[in-house]
Amino acid sequence: MVAARAEAPGPKGLWPVGQVVQFRRDPLALLTRVAREYGDVARFSAATQNVYLLNHPDYVKDVLVTHQARFMKGRALQRAKRLLGEGLLTSEGDFWRRQRRLAQPAFHRQRVNSYAETMVAYAEKASARWRDGETLDISEEMMRLTLAVVGKTLFDADVESDADEVGAALTEVMNLFGYLMLPFAELLEKLPLPPRKRFERARARLDAVLYRIIEERRREGLDRGDLLSTLLHASDEEGDRTGMTDEQLRDEAMTIFLAGHETTANALAWTWYLLSQNPEAEARLHAELEEVLQGRPPTVEDYPRLRYTEMVVSESMRLYPPAWAVGRLALEEHEVGGYLIPKGSLVLVSQYVMHRDPRFWPDPERFDPERFAPEAKASRPQFSYFPFGGGPRRCIGEGFAWMEAVLILAALARRWRLRLAPGARVGTEPRITLRPAKGGVPMRLERRG
């Protein structure tokens, strides 16, 4: 084994700023450049933080699986507690393990399968609202659709009436997340600055909706068969046999609410964009839908048969992964690839960078769903593709997300073809998730014959 060296290679920045300006301006470009120029273990500085970017499947597994106990969630998710509290995405240690045990039944396959009808029903409702020749922002439309789905499946509540308010509050929170990530943001938060006040107002609007629903459900005491019912009635049989407090329910509900619609909406928006640019893949998708569905809406029984539809979503999440990077803080010194990572360093593994690495993805910028045919998948290292993370902290809602994305795409694409609006320029906006940039994804609707 190569002797551990004190410092991995990487770009030198102007002290004490380092690469913080570049990282804030265009993190995807910076991470891609660092990985390509400096190798599989690279170091750069961002203000007072040493950052180590690992870009090999073996090293991703090392951090997320093999030695995951040596790391904790990075600063981004620590800061996200300002919105999510101590939910599954942000909590640590014994408390996280307890919450995971309590939440696990809510995502059992049989429970998730029961939501397929709801997912398709809301997609059909959106389809009936669309008009041939109309132009709309498909990013905004997918946000509205997945918000309705998560509202019904999480709360058994029709939140479409709240959709504008909740959607606006979530957008405000996402836009202000960059403010929370500024160097010395902990100090800035103590000042009565306008961004902080806007963030608090947006969070208060979301809290009002969530606590109202939780209070109503505790009062009625019924199991409606939704995710919130499972969380409300769960007790920790391996621990103190108690359930969740209202605050814990709020934190888990907020996490599911955000992660359960934001990520899937982004995945679907990017999928529509990529299909509009790749007519051969689009034609093959339509052929599968005609063969499997025979003109009817999809059902849970169709889900395993929609193989190419799933391949399309998989390839979309390769090019535009909703979670574009995972950060971990080193709790102790750790050696990887012959380099020593000091305690307190931030370790990044980036889905966006790894998913476009030509060593594992020939012609990586090309959209090709065939990359996810069974034999092609089997030929690649496990962590060359990890849109839902990995290890014990792998996304608990992965099964829900796959089913939702595939069934919604199938339900809409059986009737509609979408074309990018003339002159539209679509960019990326990497915040908590990889959203389309301001301006969204304007697309013209074409009804299929």
LOGUNU-166393 format. One line per 8 residues: number of its first residue (from 0); their letters; for each residue x, y, z of C-alpha. Coordinates in steps of 0.1 Angstrom, whole numbers. Example, Ala and Ser with C-alpha at 12.3 -4.5 7.8 and 13.67 -1.06 7.14 Angstrom:
# residues 2
0) AS) 123 -45 78 ~ 137 -11 71 $
***
This chain:
# residues 449
0) MVAARAEA) 0 0 0 ~ 12 35 -8 ~ 23 54 24 ~ -3 79 35 ~ 8 114 25 ~ -2 146 43 ~ -19 164 15 ~ -38 153 -16 $
8) PGPKGLWP) -33 173 -48 ~ -57 201 -57 ~ -61 237 -69 ~ -46 264 -48 ~ -69 293 -39 ~ -64 327 -24 ~ -62 324 13 ~ -85 325 33 $
16) VGQVVQFR) -112 324 6 ~ -99 293 -13 ~ -124 280 -39 ~ -155 292 -19 ~ -164 318 -46 ~ -161 293 -74 ~ -180 267 -54 ~ -209 291 -48 $
24) RDPLALLT) -210 303 -83 ~ -208 269 -101 ~ -202 239 -78 ~ -208 214 -106 ~ -181 229 -128 ~ -156 232 -99 ~ -161 196 -88 ~ -159 183 -123 $
32) RVAREYGD) -127 202 -130 ~ -111 192 -97 ~ -118 155 -103 ~ -106 155 -139 ~ -74 175 -132 ~ -63 161 -99 ~ -75 125 -97 ~ -96 103 -75 $
40) VARFSAAT) -86 120 -42 ~ -84 158 -45 ~ -83 186 -20 ~ -94 222 -21 ~ -103 248 5 ~ -136 266 9 ~ -130 294 34 ~ -120 277 67 $
48) QNVYLLNH) -130 242 55 ~ -107 216 40 ~ -127 197 14 ~ -117 163 0 ~ -134 152 -32 ~ -134 114 -37 ~ -142 102 -72 ~ -139 65 -75 $
56) PDYVKDVL) -166 39 -68 ~ -143 21 -43 ~ -138 54 -24 ~ -176 62 -24 ~ -182 27 -9 ~ -154 33 16 ~ -171 65 30 ~ -208 56 27 $
64) VTHQARFM) -206 19 36 ~ -173 3 49 ~ -162 31 72 ~ -194 51 75 ~ -191 52 113 ~ -161 74 110 ~ -182 102 94 ~ -212 123 101 $
72) KGRALQRA) -234 144 79 ~ -217 174 64 ~ -223 211 70 ~ -250 214 43 ~ -273 189 61 ~ -263 202 95 ~ -275 236 83 ~ -306 220 68 $
80) KRLLGEGL) -318 213 103 ~ -330 249 103 ~ -358 236 81 ~ -359 198 86 ~ -352 196 123 ~ -340 162 135 ~ -355 142 106 ~ -341 111 91 $
88) LTSEGDFW) -320 131 66 ~ -303 152 92 ~ -303 133 126 ~ -274 111 138 ~ -265 83 161 ~ -289 64 184 ~ -317 90 177 ~ -314 84 140 $
96) RRQRRLAQ) -315 47 144 ~ -346 49 166 ~ -364 71 140 ~ -354 48 112 ~ -369 19 130 ~ -401 38 136 ~ -403 50 100 ~ -393 18 82 $
104) PAFHRQRV) -429 2 81 ~ -442 33 63 ~ -420 24 34 ~ -426 -14 33 ~ -431 -26 -3 ~ -467 -36 3 ~ -475 -1 17 ~ -457 16 -11 $
112) NSYAETMV) -475 -5 -37 ~ -508 7 -23 ~ -500 42 -33 ~ -497 34 -71 ~ -534 42 -77 ~ -530 76 -61 ~ -499 84 -81 ~ -516 75 -114 $
120) AYAEKASA) -549 93 -104 ~ -531 126 -99 ~ -511 122 -131 ~ -544 116 -150 ~ -559 147 -134 ~ -529 167 -146 ~ -532 152 -181 ~ -569 162 -183 $
128) RWRDGETL) -559 198 -174 ~ -533 200 -202 ~ -543 215 -236 ~ -528 207 -270 ~ -504 234 -281 ~ -501 249 -247 ~ -467 259 -234 ~ -460 255 -197 $
136) DISEEMMR) -430 252 -173 ~ -428 215 -169 ~ -406 219 -138 ~ -433 239 -121 ~ -459 214 -133 ~ -441 184 -120 ~ -436 202 -86 ~ -474 207 -84 $
144) LTLAVVGK) -481 171 -94 ~ -456 155 -70 ~ -467 178 -42 ~ -503 166 -46 ~ -491 129 -46 ~ -470 133 -14 ~ -498 152 3 ~ -523 124 -4 $
152) TLFDADVE) -499 95 4 ~ -482 111 34 ~ -513 128 50 ~ -543 114 31 ~ -550 150 25 ~ -558 169 -7 ~ -531 196 -5 ~ -538 209 -40 $
160) SDADEVGA) -557 237 -23 ~ -525 245 -4 ~ -503 238 -34 ~ -496 275 -43 ~ -488 285 -8 ~ -467 254 0 ~ -450 255 -33 ~ -441 292 -29 $
168) ALTEVMNL) -428 286 6 ~ -407 256 -5 ~ -393 276 -34 ~ -385 305 -10 ~ -367 280 14 ~ -347 265 -15 ~ -337 299 -28 ~ -326 310 6 $
176) FGYLMLPF) -306 278 14 ~ -276 294 -3 ~ -277 321 24 ~ -277 295 51 ~ -245 280 35 ~ -225 312 35 ~ -193 312 55 ~ -201 325 89 $
184) AELLEKLP) -238 321 83 ~ -242 311 120 ~ -232 346 129 ~ -253 362 101 ~ -284 345 115 ~ -281 365 146 ~ -287 397 126 ~ -322 408 115 $
192) LPPRKRFE) -313 406 78 ~ -341 403 51 ~ -330 368 39 ~ -332 354 74 ~ -366 370 79 ~ -379 356 46 ~ -366 321 55 ~ -384 322 89 $
200) RARARLDA) -416 333 73 ~ -415 306 47 ~ -407 279 74 ~ -435 292 95 ~ -460 288 66 ~ -449 252 61 ~ -450 245 98 ~ -486 258 100 $
208) VLYRIIEE) -498 233 73 ~ -479 204 89 ~ -489 210 125 ~ -525 216 115 ~ -527 182 98 ~ -509 164 127 ~ -533 179 152 ~ -563 169 132 $
216) RRREGLDR) -550 133 128 ~ -541 129 165 ~ -576 141 174 ~ -594 116 152 ~ -570 87 160 ~ -578 67 128 ~ -554 47 106 ~ -561 60 71 $
224) GDLLSTLL) -535 38 55 ~ -511 67 47 ~ -475 73 58 ~ -485 97 86 ~ -508 70 101 ~ -479 46 102 ~ -457 72 119 ~ -484 82 144 $
232) HASDEEGD) -491 47 155 ~ -455 34 155 ~ -438 25 188 ~ -402 16 194 ~ -404 -21 203 ~ -366 -24 204 ~ -362 7 227 ~ -385 25 251 $
240) RTGMTDEQ) -418 14 234 ~ -428 50 229 ~ -438 68 197 ~ -430 101 182 ~ -437 135 197 ~ -455 161 176 ~ -421 178 170 ~ -406 145 158 $
248) LRDEAMTI) -436 139 136 ~ -432 174 122 ~ -395 168 114 ~ -401 135 97 ~ -431 148 78 ~ -412 179 66 ~ -383 157 55 ~ -407 134 35 $
256) FLAGHETT) -427 164 23 ~ -396 180 9 ~ -376 149 -3 ~ -408 131 -14 ~ -418 157 -40 ~ -388 179 -47 ~ -364 152 -59 ~ -390 133 -80 $
264) ANALAWTW) -403 165 -96 ~ -368 174 -106 ~ -361 139 -119 ~ -393 141 -140 ~ -386 176 -153 ~ -351 166 -165 ~ -366 134 -180 ~ -390 154 -201 $
272) YLLSQNPE) -363 177 -212 ~ -340 149 -222 ~ -367 130 -241 ~ -375 162 -261 ~ -338 162 -272 ~ -337 125 -280 ~ -365 114 -304 ~ -353 78 -308 $
280) AEARLHAE) -355 71 -271 ~ -388 89 -269 ~ -402 68 -297 ~ -391 36 -280 ~ -407 48 -248 ~ -440 54 -265 ~ -437 19 -282 ~ -434 3 -248 $
288) LEEVLQGR) -463 22 -234 ~ -485 12 -263 ~ -475 -25 -259 ~ -479 -27 -221 ~ -508 -4 -215 ~ -530 -9 -246 ~ -544 26 -242 ~ -553 25 -205 $
296) PPTVEDYP) -536 42 -175 ~ -508 22 -158 ~ -514 2 -126 ~ -491 -12 -100 ~ -491 -46 -119 ~ -477 -28 -149 ~ -448 -13 -130 ~ -424 -43 -133 $
304) RLRYTEMV) -432 -45 -171 ~ -423 -9 -178 ~ -386 -17 -181 ~ -376 8 -208 ~ -396 35 -190 ~ -375 28 -159 ~ -343 28 -180 ~ -353 63 -192 $
312) VSESMRLY) -357 76 -157 ~ -324 59 -146 ~ -305 76 -174 ~ -321 109 -167 ~ -309 106 -130 ~ -275 97 -142 ~ -271 130 -162 ~ -291 151 -137 $
320) PPAWAVGR) -291 134 -103 ~ -316 152 -80 ~ -290 147 -51 ~ -259 159 -68 ~ -234 155 -40 ~ -231 138 -6 ~ -211 155 22 ~ -196 138 52 $
328) LALEEHEV) -175 153 81 ~ -146 132 92 ~ -149 124 129 ~ -113 110 130 ~ -83 107 107 ~ -90 85 77 ~ -68 71 50 ~ -81 66 14 $
336) GGYLIPKG) -62 61 -18 ~ -29 66 -1 ~ -38 100 13 ~ -46 110 49 ~ -78 129 54 ~ -75 149 87 ~ -102 149 114 ~ -127 177 108 $
344) SLVLVSQY) -123 177 70 ~ -154 177 47 ~ -154 147 24 ~ -175 150 -8 ~ -187 123 -32 ~ -206 137 -61 ~ -232 118 -81 ~ -231 145 -108 $
352) VMHRDPRF) -193 140 -113 ~ -192 102 -109 ~ -222 97 -132 ~ -203 115 -160 ~ -170 98 -155 ~ -159 84 -189 ~ -141 55 -173 ~ -175 41 -163 $
360) WPDPERFD) -198 59 -188 ~ -184 60 -224 ~ -195 92 -242 ~ -209 104 -209 ~ -228 134 -222 ~ -249 113 -245 ~ -284 103 -233 ~ -287 65 -237 $
368) PERFAPEA) -312 45 -216 ~ -295 13 -229 ~ -268 19 -203 ~ -293 5 -178 ~ -301 -28 -196 ~ -293 -56 -171 ~ -261 -68 -187 ~ -248 -32 -189 $
376) KASRPQFS) -256 -25 -153 ~ -239 -58 -142 ~ -207 -47 -160 ~ -202 -15 -139 ~ -188 -11 -104 ~ -216 -7 -78 ~ -210 29 -68 ~ -204 43 -103 $
384) YFPFGGGP) -242 51 -100 ~ -257 61 -66 ~ -286 85 -71 ~ -301 75 -37 ~ -268 74 -18 ~ -256 42 -1 ~ -250 23 31 ~ -272 26 62 $
392) RRCIGEGF) -282 62 52 ~ -294 52 18 ~ -327 70 11 ~ -356 53 29 ~ -380 64 2 ~ -361 50 -28 ~ -388 24 -36 ~ -415 51 -34 $
400) AWMEAVLI) -396 74 -57 ~ -389 48 -84 ~ -425 38 -86 ~ -438 74 -86 ~ -414 85 -113 ~ -421 55 -136 ~ -459 55 -132 ~ -462 93 -136 $
408) LAALARRW) -440 93 -167 ~ -460 64 -182 ~ -494 80 -174 ~ -485 113 -190 ~ -463 101 -219 ~ -490 77 -231 ~ -511 107 -241 ~ -485 135 -245 $
416) RLRLAPGA) -453 144 -263 ~ -434 174 -250 ~ -412 198 -270 ~ -388 224 -257 ~ -401 259 -264 ~ -383 276 -293 ~ -353 296 -281 ~ -355 282 -245 $
424) RVGTEPRI) -322 278 -227 ~ -323 253 -198 ~ -296 255 -171 ~ -289 238 -138 ~ -293 253 -103 ~ -276 231 -77 ~ -290 238 -43 ~ -302 212 -19 $
432) TLRPAKGG) -313 194 -51 ~ -304 198 -87 ~ -332 221 -99 ~ -335 236 -134 ~ -323 272 -133 ~ -345 303 -132 ~ -368 302 -161 ~ -375 265 -156 $
440) VPMRLERR) -381 241 -185 ~ -407 257 -209 ~ -423 230 -230 ~ -450 229 -256 ~ -476 201 -252 ~ -485 179 -282 ~ -513 155 -278 ~ -504 120 -292 $
448) G) -528 107 -318 $
***
